[in-house]
């Protein structure tokens, strides 16, 4: 772990990185940068770990009903994440140079102070003997998260009361249908998360493809899939409540697929 959580040298989540849940699979497709040199795109696709963002997306999709609700939910969750320690590695990318330098200088000062305090008061430091001449001293882990909260508080004090949240770029989230190409993509959609920063001179669009799995693991799921394509609501069906839940999931599944075909028909010349 480091102060810039989610950032590492050549160990980021490259385009093609995938994660799955019971119902969905997500693939990180890369980033697009507006108003900045190509090297920023390379850094964001090489150094940054997008795994946490994918986890946030999967959590929002867990109770998927429609794309609009997920877009709103993701917008709020990504905004909150950027304002916390776990999202600071990405947020740092969008800071203007003077604030960038401010955080760096205070980071080194606070980390040094915290480490000295740990060494002075902690009884947990350990050492072990490698051989007769060499002894290694094990120091306590550097309290990066504590440093982040101190710097965040210091910034708000020294900026005259400007909230730290003002540094967070505006988030836009949008689902797009993948229409066109040699294959039908009825179960896959593109998800764009756009970071619109008023503090920097560029914006970033993170691109993910989302596949909704076709679950046919039991006879109940297979039968519910047929019913879900024929009805719009499971409430009035004379079946056990436990089966109504399965049918409701299949109705949502059918709508996911039908949205693709509707978009394809609308795009025909």
Beta strands, then each sheet from edge to edge (+ up, - down):
strand 1: 18-20
strand 2: 24-34
strand 3: 126-129
strand 4: 135-138
strand 5: 170-177
strand 6: 188-196
strand 7: 203-212
sheet 1: 1+ 2- 7+ 6- 5+
sheet 2: 3+ 4-
end
